[in-house]
Amino acid sequence: MRKAIIDDSKRLTGVEKAAVVLLALGEDHVALWQALDEEEIKEISQAMSSLGTVASNVVEELLVEFVAGLSSSGTIMGSFEQTQRLLGSFLPPEKVETLMEEIRGPAGRTMWDKLGNVNEAVLANYLKNEYPQTVAVVLSKIKADHAARVLSSLPEDFALECVQRMLRMEPVQREILDKIEQTLRVEFMSNLARTSKRDSHELMAEIFNNFDRQTESRFVAALEERNRESAERIRALMFVFEDLSKLDPGGVQTLLRAVEKDQLALALKGSSDSLRDMFMSNMSERAAKIMRDDMDSMGPVRLKDVDAAQMSMVQVAKDLAAKGEIMLAGQGGDDELIY
């Protein structure tokens, strides 16, 4: 979807106005850029790359003293490519690449912000092959909670050595920090997509989890005909309503408190007897009786409504697991359930 043309300078921030001016002046006036510090260059570059089309009257209004050489009908277009080309006329290529990477990338504005978004196991797997002092510097630059998770993912002896280096660490010289940052950028971040690529079967299992029962059965059956091994892997990775039977009493009660009662009744209406009995046994006698009465009073229910209620319960269970309030089977070591 294309952005609307900017036809009113009042809609622009100060940084965006500066971006318009520098875009209009082009590569012949790079001395203006050289007067800016790195943070100012970064902010203006960010604004420039996302400007879109700026109407000529706005350009003229912002460039009153420079407008003599500007076509009255002209417009300018801010884009990633033009921004990169303009920066390249006065900055070293590696600096341009750094700035453009930070502008393009959603993961964070700096290398350390980006590292904060990297899965701790992936980051630990890379850092375990680095010098303890390098690891100490990296861990000192990211957030404490993330550093804690990375440390816990490292081999214990190596992690303790890194902790000792952090305790003794003096302020790091700028050139050393720049070198570490550059190494991370070249050797780690550039290969991160390949390193942390999500297993395709896991992704498909999550998609299949969101199918209704009939669609799921149809896709699984069709896939079995073409690739039985993949179908079996996807089925094994799927977390379905019946898998809630693997929760222990504490997990069941936590889930019961989080689920709407009408959704629970509808979900259990279409469940196996064993799963229904498990949930009922974790309720008080009075609550279980009310639930049975509610289910009986429903009469016949549509399969798609039951599927929707069961999928809703599964999603609630996943949300609780993500918060650490329950542990779903298969998410912990040796399938241990801890509350």
Secondary structure, DSSP 8 states (H G I E B T S, - for coil): -----B--GGGS-HHHHHHHHHHHHGGGGTHHHHTS-HHHHHHHHHHHHT-EEE-HHHHHHHTGGGGGGS-TT--EEE-HHHHHHHHHTTS-HHHHHHHHHHHH-SS-SSHHHHHTTS-HHHHHHHHTTS-HHHHHHHHHHS-HHHHHHHHHHS-HHHHHHHHHHHHH-----HHHHHHHHHHIIIIIGGGHHHHT---HHHHHHHHHHTS-HHHHHHHHHHHHHH-HHHHHHHHHH---GGGGGGS-HHHHHHHHHHS-HHHHHHHHHTS-HHHHHHHHHTS-HHHHHHHHHHHHHH-S--HHHHHHHHHHHHHHHHHHHHTTSS--TTSSGGG----
